[in-house]
Amino acid sequence: MTSPSTSLKLLATHVLVALAFVGVTLTAQAQKFAYIDSEYVLLHMPEYATAQTELNNYAIQWQADVETKLEAADRLEVAYRAERVLLTAEMRVKREDEIAKKRADAKDMQKQKFGVDGELFQKRQELIEPIQQQIFESLKDIASGSGYMVIFDKSNQSNMLYTNPKYDISDRLIKKLGYVPGETIQPEGGKGDEDGGKGGGSMMDRGRDAVNGAKNNARDRMNSATGGRGNTVTRSGRKN
């Protein structure tokens, strides 16, 4: 038979376990969570539309500059091929060096503008970071006033597999920033926003596509000029 002291110990243990469970439950309930859709929020900010347009323009112009250098190298190569049989060995070497330098200049520009830490990346940091900071400060105020422990972002590469709309505070953030939910900024020359800013084909997507497209076009153009072409002039004066 269990002794009174043992029973008291068991009772005390059960009480402590119960209190611990209640404490964990209350703590979990006290922790408030919410989320935003940052892409949707950004669509309401004129400064973001302006920054994205500026980035697009930089990318397109820099792509054109790279292509101009490559086209100049192409013209020199065409002329060289037509005249090569009439040139001395020394003249061939000089012309080949000139063509190679033109292509190297284009490659250097491509890296300088579109590289990992290139000018496009720096421009993106310069133009977008102040906007992100503005959003962050507004979110801090909302979190502080409402007691949110964590605010997630469901945009881009988010790992959020399911979200309950009642915890979406995107519209609240938009109002905090001074804008009207649903009144999204249209890109220059863009179509009307039939889904209120949410969904595919957003200004953010199109802006990102324009910048990435310029980077990819510059890279592809460079590859075709330096590695994927037939009959490329080599330093020895032969065709490959």
Backbone bond lengths (Angstrom), bond angles and torsions (degrees), N, CA, C in turn:
res aa  C-N    CA-C-N  psi(-1)  N-CA   C-N-CA  omega(-1)  CA-C   N-CA-C  phi
1 M - - - 1.466 - - 1.527 109.14 -
2 T 1.336 115.31 140.66 1.456 119.87 -178.49 1.505 110.88 -71.97
3 S 1.332 116.72 134.30 1.462 121.43 -179.34 1.521 110.17 -75.60
4 P 1.367 118.00 156.86 1.474 120.79 178.39 1.518 112.76 -57.17
5 S 1.318 116.60 -38.02 1.469 118.75 -178.53 1.520 111.09 -66.98
6 T 1.340 115.51 -38.39 1.476 118.98 178.36 1.513 110.75 -66.08
7 S 1.344 116.14 -40.37 1.472 119.99 178.84 1.512 111.45 -62.35
8 L 1.334 116.05 -40.98 1.462 120.10 178.83 1.528 111.58 -63.70
9 K 1.330 114.83 -39.68 1.469 118.94 178.55 1.530 110.92 -63.92
10 L 1.352 115.42 -42.94 1.468 118.95 179.62 1.526 110.86 -64.18
11 L 1.344 115.38 -41.05 1.466 119.64 178.95 1.522 110.96 -62.92
12 A 1.332 115.61 -43.66 1.472 119.67 179.56 1.522 110.78 -62.38
13 T 1.335 115.58 -40.04 1.461 119.81 179.19 1.518 110.85 -63.26
14 H 1.367 115.66 -43.65 1.475 119.24 179.64 1.517 111.75 -63.14
15 V 1.337 115.54 -39.27 1.467 119.60 179.07 1.526 110.82 -64.00
16 L 1.337 115.86 -43.99 1.465 119.64 -179.95 1.520 111.01 -62.53
17 V 1.337 116.66 -42.25 1.467 120.60 179.10 1.522 109.94 -63.05
18 A 1.348 115.75 -43.13 1.467 119.41 179.89 1.515 111.35 -63.40
19 L 1.333 116.67 -42.93 1.462 120.52 179.65 1.529 111.35 -64.66
20 A 1.341 114.63 -39.53 1.468 118.45 178.28 1.514 110.82 -62.79
21 F 1.346 116.17 -41.23 1.467 120.60 179.93 1.523 110.75 -63.97
22 V 1.337 115.14 -44.24 1.468 119.69 178.50 1.524 110.77 -62.39
23 G 1.362 115.57 -40.57 1.460 119.49 179.61 1.508 112.20 -62.62
24 V 1.343 116.68 -44.03 1.469 120.54 178.53 1.507 110.69 -63.36
25 T 1.357 116.05 -41.76 1.467 120.15 -179.33 1.521 111.16 -63.24
26 L 1.339 115.76 -45.25 1.467 119.21 179.97 1.520 111.79 -65.13
27 T 1.346 115.75 -37.77 1.469 119.70 177.93 1.512 110.84 -63.07
28 A 1.351 115.19 -44.09 1.470 119.43 179.94 1.505 110.96 -63.24
29 Q 1.362 115.99 -39.83 1.454 118.94 179.96 1.527 110.86 -68.53
30 A 1.347 115.85 -31.97 1.459 119.22 -178.36 1.519 112.27 -73.11
31 Q 1.329 116.45 -24.07 1.460 120.03 179.68 1.523 109.33 -79.59
32 K 1.326 116.17 114.09 1.466 120.84 -177.43 1.522 109.57 -100.88
33 F 1.319 114.54 136.54 1.451 120.99 -179.12 1.529 109.57 -122.08
34 A 1.328 115.90 153.11 1.457 121.58 176.27 1.521 108.07 -152.49
35 Y 1.326 115.95 174.63 1.459 119.23 176.92 1.522 109.81 -147.63
36 I 1.325 115.13 161.35 1.464 121.68 174.55 1.520 109.18 -128.62
37 D 1.316 115.60 164.03 1.466 122.75 169.89 1.531 105.54 -111.07
38 S 1.326 116.85 97.37 1.467 120.17 -172.26 1.524 112.37 -64.42
39 E 1.332 117.40 -31.92 1.468 118.71 178.33 1.525 110.03 -63.74
40 Y 1.309 116.20 -43.60 1.462 121.27 178.30 1.532 110.42 -62.64
41 V 1.320 116.33 -41.66 1.469 120.61 179.22 1.525 110.53 -62.82
42 L 1.330 116.38 -46.31 1.467 120.80 -177.97 1.523 112.37 -61.07
43 L 1.319 116.85 -29.84 1.465 120.35 -179.97 1.533 112.61 -64.59
44 H 1.310 116.64 -15.21 1.464 120.66 179.77 1.526 112.57 -93.75
45 M 1.336 117.93 -2.60 1.457 121.26 -171.26 1.532 110.97 -106.55
46 P 1.337 117.66 111.75 1.464 120.84 -179.79 1.526 112.48 -57.68
47 E 1.337 117.04 -35.00 1.454 119.37 -179.49 1.519 112.05 -65.32
48 Y 1.339 116.37 -30.42 1.467 118.90 176.02 1.524 110.54 -70.80
49 A 1.334 117.13 -42.04 1.461 120.52 178.13 1.527 110.50 -59.92
50 T 1.320 116.19 -42.00 1.460 120.73 178.70 1.522 111.22 -64.16
51 A 1.336 116.30 -44.91 1.471 120.63 -179.92 1.520 111.08 -63.19
52 Q 1.332 116.71 -41.95 1.460 120.05 -178.65 1.525 111.08 -66.05
53 T 1.333 116.13 -40.94 1.466 119.84 177.49 1.528 110.65 -62.07
54 E 1.341 116.53 -41.17 1.466 120.52 179.51 1.530 110.84 -64.17
55 L 1.338 117.14 -42.04 1.464 120.72 177.42 1.524 111.19 -62.44
56 N 1.323 116.26 -42.88 1.467 120.39 178.46 1.526 110.68 -58.97
57 N 1.329 115.68 -44.71 1.461 120.15 -178.32 1.527 111.58 -64.08
58 Y 1.346 116.19 -41.83 1.458 119.67 176.79 1.529 110.53 -59.80
59 A 1.325 116.42 -47.99 1.464 120.73 -176.20 1.527 111.29 -61.92
60 I 1.322 116.24 -44.23 1.466 120.29 -178.42 1.526 110.85 -66.68
61 Q 1.344 116.94 -41.75 1.464 120.28 179.76 1.521 111.14 -65.63
62 W 1.324 116.77 -42.88 1.459 120.20 -179.31 1.528 111.57 -67.34
63 Q 1.314 116.16 -35.50 1.466 118.97 174.90 1.534 110.01 -61.91
64 A 1.340 115.86 -43.06 1.465 119.90 179.39 1.527 110.80 -62.97
65 D 1.326 117.61 -37.39 1.463 121.26 179.39 1.530 111.17 -65.30
66 V 1.345 115.97 -41.96 1.465 119.76 177.59 1.525 110.30 -62.30
67 E 1.320 116.57 -45.06 1.461 120.73 -178.93 1.525 111.85 -65.10
68 T 1.340 116.85 -34.94 1.465 120.34 177.46 1.529 110.61 -61.45
69 K 1.335 116.35 -43.18 1.464 120.13 178.33 1.530 111.20 -64.67
70 L 1.324 116.98 -40.74 1.465 119.94 179.83 1.531 111.57 -67.63
71 E 1.317 115.47 -38.15 1.469 118.85 178.28 1.524 110.95 -65.25
72 A 1.332 117.27 -36.45 1.463 120.79 176.68 1.525 109.84 -63.31
73 A 1.342 116.72 -40.43 1.465 120.28 177.04 1.524 110.92 -65.49
74 D 1.322 116.75 -39.01 1.474 120.84 178.35 1.528 111.37 -61.38
75 R 1.335 116.10 -43.02 1.469 119.56 -179.28 1.535 110.98 -64.51
76 L 1.326 116.02 -41.01 1.461 119.32 177.19 1.529 111.18 -62.11
77 E 1.334 116.35 -38.96 1.459 119.56 -178.88 1.527 111.93 -68.33
78 V 1.343 115.81 -40.91 1.463 119.67 178.28 1.534 110.16 -60.69
79 A 1.336 115.86 -45.26 1.462 119.87 179.23 1.523 110.90 -64.20
80 Y 1.319 116.18 -39.41 1.470 120.59 -179.81 1.525 110.97 -63.18
81 R 1.308 117.12 -43.72 1.463 120.02 -179.52 1.529 111.51 -61.88
82 A 1.348 113.98 -38.77 1.464 117.87 -178.98 1.523 112.14 -68.70
83 E 1.335 117.73 -28.26 1.461 121.35 -173.77 1.521 113.66 -106.96
84 R 1.327 117.70 -3.43 1.463 119.77 -169.21 1.523 113.51 -59.20
85 V 1.314 117.53 -38.78 1.475 119.53 -177.09 1.521 111.70 -64.98
86 L 1.325 116.67 -19.07 1.460 120.54 -178.79 1.531 112.30 -94.75
87 L 1.328 117.10 -4.54 1.460 120.63 -174.22 1.523 111.78 -97.39
88 T 1.319 114.06 150.50 1.464 119.20 173.99 1.532 108.88 -76.49
89 A 1.317 117.23 166.48 1.462 121.65 179.23 1.520 110.73 -58.32
90 E 1.323 116.35 -41.61 1.465 120.21 -179.89 1.522 111.25 -64.16
91 M 1.331 116.65 -40.83 1.465 120.71 179.24 1.527 111.05 -67.40
92 R 1.330 116.51 -36.13 1.469 119.74 177.62 1.527 111.18 -62.26
93 V 1.324 114.32 -46.06 1.463 118.70 179.84 1.530 110.82 -59.36
94 K 1.322 115.93 -43.12 1.459 120.68 -179.25 1.530 111.15 -62.84
95 R 1.324 116.93 -42.28 1.467 120.70 -179.51 1.533 110.68 -68.71
96 E 1.309 116.26 -39.96 1.461 120.51 179.12 1.526 110.70 -63.94
97 D 1.315 115.86 -41.28 1.457 120.21 177.83 1.529 110.87 -62.12
98 E 1.312 115.97 -39.27 1.467 120.56 -179.87 1.530 110.52 -64.11
99 I 1.336 115.86 -43.39 1.468 120.18 178.95 1.529 110.59 -64.64
100 A 1.327 115.81 -44.85 1.468 120.47 -179.89 1.521 111.10 -61.63
101 K 1.327 116.66 -38.82 1.468 120.28 179.90 1.528 110.77 -66.11
102 K 1.326 116.44 -40.35 1.464 119.70 178.32 1.526 110.54 -60.30
103 R 1.324 115.76 -42.35 1.471 119.11 -179.45 1.535 110.70 -70.38
104 A 1.322 116.77 -36.95 1.465 120.08 178.10 1.533 110.41 -64.74
105 D 1.319 116.67 -38.37 1.469 120.86 178.13 1.529 110.22 -62.43
106 A 1.332 115.78 -42.37 1.465 120.14 179.37 1.529 110.61 -64.72
107 K 1.322 116.25 -41.24 1.467 120.26 179.17 1.524 110.91 -64.96
108 D 1.323 116.68 -40.95 1.463 120.55 178.09 1.527 110.75 -62.59
109 M 1.324 116.54 -41.18 1.460 120.09 178.75 1.524 110.85 -65.01
110 Q 1.337 115.93 -42.13 1.458 119.80 179.35 1.523 111.16 -59.00
111 K 1.339 116.39 -42.44 1.462 120.82 178.94 1.529 111.25 -69.12
112 Q 1.331 115.93 -41.37 1.460 120.85 -178.89 1.531 111.58 -63.22
113 K 1.325 116.36 -38.77 1.463 119.96 -176.72 1.523 112.57 -85.95
114 F 1.344 117.17 -43.69 1.462 120.40 -170.61 1.526 114.02 -112.71
115 G 1.331 118.42 4.66 1.460 121.36 -179.74 1.522 112.85 -67.01
116 V 1.327 115.39 175.29 1.469 121.20 -176.66 1.525 111.94 -54.12
117 D 1.313 116.96 -44.68 1.465 121.30 178.04 1.526 111.06 -112.77
118 G 1.325 115.11 30.50 1.463 120.51 -176.22 1.522 113.28 -75.41
119 E 1.315 114.99 -176.33 1.464 120.84 -175.32 1.523 112.50 -63.98
120 L 1.347 117.35 -33.97 1.455 118.89 179.81 1.528 110.42 -65.37
121 F 1.330 116.42 -42.12 1.475 120.69 176.99 1.528 110.18 -62.21
122 Q 1.328 116.88 -43.75 1.460 120.44 -179.42 1.523 111.41 -65.16
123 K 1.324 115.79 -39.86 1.465 119.99 177.75 1.523 110.56 -64.28
124 R 1.328 116.17 -39.60 1.463 119.53 178.62 1.534 110.02 -61.44
125 Q 1.347 115.60 -44.18 1.459 119.33 178.16 1.530 110.89 -61.18
126 E 1.301 115.47 -44.73 1.468 121.37 -177.27 1.525 112.08 -62.71
127 L 1.340 116.66 -40.19 1.463 120.82 -173.63 1.527 113.37 -89.17
128 I 1.330 116.67 -35.43 1.464 120.13 -172.39 1.528 112.54 -91.88
129 E 1.336 117.89 -33.95 1.467 119.57 -175.89 1.533 113.75 -57.80
130 P 1.346 120.05 -41.78 1.468 118.63 177.91 1.529 112.58 -60.84
131 I 1.328 116.53 -34.00 1.463 120.34 178.48 1.525 109.73 -69.33
132 Q 1.333 116.15 -43.07 1.461 120.08 177.71 1.526 110.96 -62.03
133 Q 1.315 117.07 -38.43 1.460 121.13 179.14 1.522 110.73 -65.77
134 Q 1.322 116.35 -38.84 1.460 120.67 177.94 1.536 110.53 -61.99
135 I 1.327 115.98 -42.71 1.466 120.52 177.69 1.523 110.11 -64.37
136 F 1.328 116.81 -43.34 1.458 121.38 -178.84 1.524 111.86 -60.74
137 E 1.326 116.59 -43.38 1.464 119.97 -179.49 1.527 110.90 -64.51
138 S 1.321 116.98 -39.63 1.465 120.13 178.01 1.520 110.82 -66.63
139 L 1.323 116.83 -39.27 1.463 120.32 177.58 1.530 111.30 -64.43
140 K 1.318 116.52 -38.15 1.464 119.63 177.50 1.529 110.87 -60.86
141 D 1.332 116.73 -41.89 1.460 120.13 178.84 1.524 111.03 -63.83
142 I 1.338 116.34 -42.84 1.463 120.35 179.37 1.528 110.47 -64.03
143 A 1.334 116.17 -45.65 1.469 120.66 -179.33 1.520 111.06 -62.23
144 S 1.330 116.35 -41.51 1.457 120.68 -179.51 1.521 111.31 -66.10
145 G 1.331 116.61 -41.19 1.462 120.68 -177.53 1.516 113.50 -74.31
146 S 1.323 117.28 -27.88 1.466 120.71 -175.69 1.523 113.53 -108.69
147 G 1.330 116.88 -2.55 1.454 119.95 177.29 1.513 115.02 74.15
148 Y 1.328 117.26 26.90 1.465 119.37 177.42 1.524 109.71 -73.40
149 M 1.336 115.60 132.21 1.457 120.37 177.06 1.524 110.77 -81.23
150 V 1.353 115.79 -38.50 1.467 121.75 -177.47 1.519 108.35 -142.82
151 I 1.329 116.83 139.84 1.464 122.96 171.62 1.526 107.28 -123.35
152 F 1.317 116.47 118.93 1.456 122.04 -177.82 1.533 110.18 -92.20
153 D 1.326 114.83 166.81 1.466 121.96 174.08 1.526 107.73 -122.70
154 K 1.313 118.06 122.37 1.459 121.51 -177.04 1.526 112.89 -90.03
155 S 1.333 118.52 0.59 1.464 121.24 -176.73 1.521 111.97 -81.69
156 N 1.329 114.79 166.77 1.462 123.88 171.95 1.523 112.69 57.09
157 Q 1.341 116.75 -121.31 1.457 121.42 -172.80 1.530 112.18 -92.47
158 S 1.300 117.64 30.90 1.454 121.22 -177.42 1.526 111.29 -62.52
159 N 1.345 115.36 145.36 1.462 121.38 175.95 1.519 112.20 -92.59
160 M 1.318 117.40 10.12 1.458 121.30 -179.39 1.530 109.37 -76.69
161 L 1.323 116.09 107.47 1.461 120.92 -176.37 1.523 112.34 -81.77
162 Y 1.334 116.54 -26.10 1.466 120.63 179.37 1.520 108.38 -145.50
163 T 1.324 116.55 139.13 1.465 121.18 176.57 1.524 109.22 -134.84
164 N 1.312 115.57 135.82 1.454 121.18 175.72 1.524 108.24 -88.43
165 P 1.338 117.96 120.76 1.477 120.60 -175.75 1.516 114.37 -54.46
166 K 1.334 117.72 -24.86 1.465 118.15 -177.26 1.532 112.02 -69.42
167 Y 1.333 117.18 -14.61 1.464 120.70 177.81 1.530 112.29 -100.64
168 D 1.338 115.88 7.51 1.462 121.33 178.84 1.534 108.54 -83.63
169 I 1.332 116.67 115.02 1.474 120.37 -179.15 1.540 110.83 -107.69
170 S 1.334 116.58 22.70 1.473 120.23 -179.16 1.521 111.66 -57.72
171 D 1.353 116.86 -47.11 1.467 119.92 -178.61 1.526 111.11 -64.60
172 R 1.318 115.86 -35.47 1.463 119.52 177.42 1.522 110.87 -64.23
173 L 1.325 115.94 -40.70 1.462 120.34 177.87 1.522 110.77 -65.32
174 I 1.321 116.42 -41.41 1.468 120.89 179.55 1.530 110.52 -59.85
175 K 1.317 116.17 -43.07 1.472 119.88 177.59 1.526 110.76 -64.57
176 K 1.339 115.74 -39.88 1.469 120.46 178.90 1.529 110.65 -60.94
177 L 1.333 116.24 -34.83 1.464 121.50 179.86 1.525 112.07 -77.45
178 G 1.345 116.17 -9.93 1.463 119.81 176.87 1.518 114.70 98.83
179 Y 1.328 117.20 17.51 1.459 119.98 -178.60 1.531 110.42 -118.89
180 V 1.328 115.82 170.87 1.465 121.66 -177.50 1.520 109.11 -103.89
181 P 1.327 118.77 120.89 1.470 120.74 179.24 1.528 111.52 -55.20
182 G 1.320 115.51 132.79 1.457 121.04 179.74 1.514 113.68 96.24
183 E 1.326 117.72 -20.69 1.471 121.18 178.75 1.524 108.44 -90.64
184 T 1.327 115.33 77.81 1.460 120.19 -176.73 1.519 111.10 -82.27
185 I 1.321 115.36 156.57 1.460 121.84 -179.68 1.523 108.42 -86.67
186 Q 1.325 116.05 128.08 1.457 120.18 -179.70 1.525 110.42 -84.41
187 P 1.328 117.81 137.78 1.464 119.46 174.80 1.508 110.34 -67.77
188 E 1.318 116.32 157.72 1.467 120.36 179.31 1.520 109.47 -61.17
189 G 1.330 115.42 123.46 1.460 119.25 179.38 1.509 113.45 76.47
190 G 1.365 117.97 9.58 1.462 120.98 -176.83 1.506 111.87 -83.65
191 K 1.324 115.17 166.22 1.449 121.53 178.06 1.519 108.90 -84.29
192 G 1.311 115.61 166.07 1.451 120.67 177.48 1.510 110.86 -62.28
193 D 1.320 115.80 150.73 1.459 121.17 -176.87 1.512 108.79 -91.38
194 E 1.338 116.38 91.95 1.446 121.08 -171.84 1.515 112.88 -74.04
195 D 1.332 118.53 -21.04 1.461 119.95 -176.79 1.520 112.19 -108.92
196 G 1.346 116.69 20.79 1.462 119.29 175.01 1.500 113.89 73.55
197 G 1.333 118.03 16.67 1.453 119.87 176.88 1.499 113.44 102.62
198 K 1.344 118.12 -22.60 1.456 120.05 179.41 1.515 108.55 -93.61
199 G 1.328 115.31 149.39 1.446 119.41 177.86 1.503 111.52 112.78
200 G 1.350 115.12 -177.17 1.455 120.42 -175.10 1.511 112.47 -73.77
201 G 1.313 115.27 166.00 1.451 121.10 176.39 1.509 113.42 69.62
202 S 1.320 118.09 25.97 1.454 120.74 -178.42 1.518 110.52 -71.60
203 M 1.339 114.97 167.74 1.462 119.49 176.64 1.517 110.44 -58.83
204 M 1.319 116.95 -38.36 1.458 120.32 -179.69 1.529 109.97 -62.51
205 D 1.345 116.24 -43.91 1.462 119.87 179.06 1.524 111.07 -62.93
206 R 1.338 115.82 -45.49 1.462 119.07 -178.00 1.527 111.33 -66.13
207 G 1.336 116.26 -39.26 1.464 119.38 177.58 1.508 111.36 -63.55
208 R 1.337 116.30 -44.10 1.457 120.57 179.08 1.527 110.18 -63.52
209 D 1.334 116.42 -40.30 1.465 119.93 178.85 1.529 111.23 -63.54
210 A 1.335 116.55 -39.00 1.463 119.77 -179.14 1.524 110.72 -64.91
211 V 1.330 116.41 -45.29 1.468 120.27 179.92 1.520 110.64 -65.88
212 N 1.343 116.52 -47.81 1.463 119.74 -179.71 1.523 111.06 -64.84
213 G 1.345 116.11 -35.50 1.457 119.82 178.77 1.516 111.66 -63.34
214 A 1.327 116.49 -41.84 1.461 119.99 178.34 1.523 110.72 -64.10
215 K 1.339 116.70 -43.10 1.467 120.54 178.62 1.531 110.62 -62.24
216 N 1.342 116.33 -45.14 1.461 119.78 -178.05 1.521 111.64 -67.27
217 N 1.333 115.97 -39.59 1.461 119.32 179.00 1.523 111.33 -63.51
218 A 1.333 115.87 -41.90 1.465 119.68 178.70 1.526 110.17 -63.60
219 R 1.338 116.40 -42.67 1.465 119.84 -179.78 1.531 110.97 -66.10
220 D 1.357 116.90 -44.37 1.465 120.09 -179.61 1.525 111.18 -64.20
221 R 1.321 114.83 -39.84 1.469 119.28 179.19 1.523 109.85 -63.07
222 M 1.341 115.78 -39.96 1.453 120.59 179.17 1.529 110.93 -65.88
223 N 1.332 115.80 -43.55 1.463 119.34 -179.39 1.524 111.49 -63.52
224 S 1.334 116.04 -40.98 1.459 119.01 -179.19 1.522 111.71 -67.39
225 A 1.331 115.54 -29.34 1.461 119.39 -178.82 1.517 112.57 -80.90
226 T 1.339 116.79 -30.03 1.468 119.01 -172.51 1.518 114.73 -110.17
227 G 1.328 116.61 -20.69 1.461 116.33 -174.76 1.510 115.21 -132.76
228 G 1.320 118.02 -28.92 1.450 119.20 -172.15 1.512 114.83 -103.88
229 R 1.321 118.90 10.35 1.467 121.24 -175.71 1.515 110.79 -95.55
230 G 1.294 113.97 148.34 1.461 118.70 172.13 1.516 109.97 -84.24
231 N 1.311 116.69 157.54 1.470 122.11 175.34 1.527 112.90 56.69
232 T 1.313 117.30 42.01 1.458 120.53 177.52 1.521 109.85 -79.56
233 V 1.324 116.13 135.90 1.455 120.56 -179.25 1.518 109.36 -71.98
234 T 1.331 117.01 132.88 1.460 121.32 177.85 1.518 108.83 -107.84
235 R 1.335 114.18 174.36 1.471 120.58 -177.67 1.526 111.28 -65.65
236 S 1.331 117.50 -21.99 1.457 120.22 -178.13 1.511 113.39 -83.39
237 G 1.339 115.71 -8.67 1.455 118.99 179.84 1.516 112.88 91.51
238 R 1.349 118.29 5.80 1.461 121.84 178.97 1.501 109.47 -101.31
239 K 1.330 115.98 159.62 1.458 121.76 173.11 1.512 109.07 -87.40
240 N 1.379 115.64 145.68 1.453 120.38 173.57 1.510 109.44 -108.24
